[in-house]
Structures are given as structure tokens and as C-alpha cells.
Amino acid sequence: MSISVFAITFDAHDAKAVATFWAEALGRTVADGADTTGATVAADPEIPGSQIGFRQVPEDKTVKNRMHFDLATDDFDAEVRRLTGLGATKLNEINAGIHYATLADPEGNEFDLIAR
């Protein structure tokens, strides 16, 4: 097959600000040249297609994401505190067989944090 995932890209108002949040959240860096119109979180060299891009668009986010990140952690409470300290908003928390919280990044893109 001649196709592969190069990156996942999100719409944003301020591409650099959202890329900075995700770079800090994932322990990565923002690639050189980032600005409000376009920014990239560098790929994890061990994971093909793990580059994350952000491109400026004029419209607001108005509905729930159709796709989102599921992040897993061994230190759930500490990671919730760290992510909210970076600018995430905690939307809800579920502890019924699986323990996870849904959070939103600074521009409202939802993601889940799952306790291992």
C-alpha cells in the first residue's frame, strides 16, 4: 500500500497557543516557525504519523469532536492537575468499571484521560 498517516491536524483560532498546550501535555516540542496561523507538534520518532498540526480557521468550534485523543496514565489525579494547570478544562469524570475524565484543551477540543 502506498498510503500512510503523516499527521493529525486540528482547526484552531490560535494555532501556536493550542500547539504549545499539546506539546507540553505530551512532553514534545513545537516545531520552528509556529505562529497563530499554523503550528506543528513534533512527532514522536518511535511512532510514525504522530505529528500533530494546527491550522487557523475563522469559525468557532460549535459541536462535540467527532475524533479525540485517549491518553492513559498511571497517576490520574496528578495528570488531571497538571493538564488543568496547562489550561485544560475538566468537563466530567466517570468511575464505573473504567476510570476516566473528559477534558477540553484551551480551544475546547475534547480528550479523555484514562486511569491505567
C-alpha positions in Angstrom: 0.0 0.0 0.0 1.3 3.5 -0.8 -0.6 5.5 1.8 0.2 6.2 5.5 -0.8 8.7 8.2 1.5 11.7 8.1 -0.1 13.8 10.8 -3.4 14.6 12.6 -4.4 18.2 12.1 -6.9 20.3 14.1 -8.6 23.6 13.3 -7.8 26.4 15.7 -8.1 30.2 16.3 -4.5 30.5 17.6 -2.5 27.5 16.2 0.6 28.3 18.2 -1.2 28.5 21.5 -3.0 25.2 21.1 0.1 23.5 19.8 2.0 24.8 22.8 -0.6 23.2 25.1 -0.4 19.9 23.4 3.4 19.9 23.2 3.6 20.5 26.9 0.8 17.9 27.6 2.6 15.2 25.6 6.2 16.1 26.5 7.1 17.1 23.0 8.2 20.4 21.3 6.6 22.8 18.9 8.4 22.8 15.6 10.2 26.0 14.5 8.2 28.6 12.6 5.0 28.3 14.6 2.7 31.2 14.6 -1.1 31.9 15.1 -1.9 30.7 11.6 0.0 27.4 11.7 1.9 25.3 14.2 3.1 21.7 14.5 3.8 19.5 17.5 6.8 17.4 16.5 6.3 13.7 16.0 7.4 11.1 18.4 10.2 9.4 16.4 9.1 6.0 17.7 5.5 6.5 16.3 5.0 7.0 12.6 2.3 9.6 11.8 2.3 11.1 15.3 2.9 14.7 14.2 0.0 16.9 15.3 -0.8 20.0 13.2 -2.9 23.1 14.0 -4.2 25.5 11.3 -6.0 28.7 11.9 -9.7 28.9 10.8 -12.1 31.8 11.3 -15.0 29.8 12.7 -15.6 28.8 16.3 -15.8 25.2 17.4 -19.6 24.6 17.9 -20.1 20.9 18.4 -18.5 17.9 20.1 -15.4 16.5 18.4 -16.0 13.5 16.1 -12.5 12.3 16.9 -10.4 12.8 20.1 -7.3 11.7 21.9 -7.4 9.0 24.6 -4.5 9.5 26.9 -3.6 6.9 29.6 -1.8 7.5 32.8 -0.7 5.7 36.0 -1.1 8.8 38.1 -4.6 10.0 37.2 -5.1 12.8 39.8 -1.7 14.3 39.2 -2.2 14.4 35.5 -5.6 16.0 35.8 -4.0 18.7 37.9 -1.1 19.1 35.5 -3.3 19.3 32.4 -5.7 21.8 34.0 -2.7 23.8 35.1 -1.6 23.9 31.4 -5.1 25.4 30.5 -7.3 22.3 30.1 -10.9 22.3 31.5 -12.2 19.2 33.2 -15.7 18.5 31.7 -16.6 15.3 33.6 -15.3 12.2 35.3 -16.6 8.7 35.2 -15.6 5.8 37.5 -17.7 2.9 36.5 -15.6 -0.1 35.5 -13.2 2.2 33.8 -12.0 5.5 35.4 -11.6 8.4 33.0 -12.1 12.1 32.7 -13.1 14.1 29.7 -11.2 17.4 29.4 -11.0 20.1 26.8 -7.9 21.9 25.6 -7.7 25.8 25.7 -9.9 26.0 22.5 -12.4 23.4 23.6 -11.2 20.3 21.8 -12.3 17.3 24.0 -9.9 14.5 25.0 -10.1 11.7 27.6 -7.6 10.9 30.3 -7.9 7.2 31.3 -6.5 5.7 34.5 -4.5 2.6 33.9 
